[in-house]
């Protein structure tokens, strides 16, 4: 039987991580059209509200049901404003491992939201879900993403040469693919010791079967 992640809500000091909802469509579309998202991810550009709705109502539920992963909206606790997304992909239930990635809206960057959300997700995975390994992959020149990985306690394991396709916007507005390296990071349960203080979080509370 295929294992699946539960519907989950995770609360930190400043954030709530929860399933994506159709009300998130406008904010999700705006966030995905950001220059940095276009540069470092394979999100189609431009990213329409129809694409955001399909992600929320079709792709994310299908991935969770099939056991492949989980997509979580990251929202501000006080305002409920969407500040980002945390994704779990390439989940291996036998090995108890998954790949974690994160995107933060341009207006919310520099506030430590990515590390707070990623750390809370890791704590939930290692604690409630009994996972043994989380993997992150960052493009060689994506220093902001690398800083998040370091801040939550990840260990750099090596380089996948020429394995990443980044994107550069030309003067006419079109995007050009540029090959670069992936830096591979891992996080194990024992790596979390002290990471909570580094990321500025005060722990989390998880609520299963969120609706």
Secondary structure, DSSP 8 states (H G I E B T S, - for coil): -------EEEE-SSEEEEE--GGGHHHHHHHHTSHHHHHHS---SS--HHHHHHIIIIIHHHHHHTTS-EEEEEEETTT--EEEEEEEEEEETTTTEEEEEEEE-GGGTTSSHHHHHHHHHHHHHHHTS---EEEEEEETT-HHHHHHHHHTT-EEEEEEEEEEEEEEE-TTS-EEEEEEEEEEEEE-GGGGTTHHHHHT----EEEES--
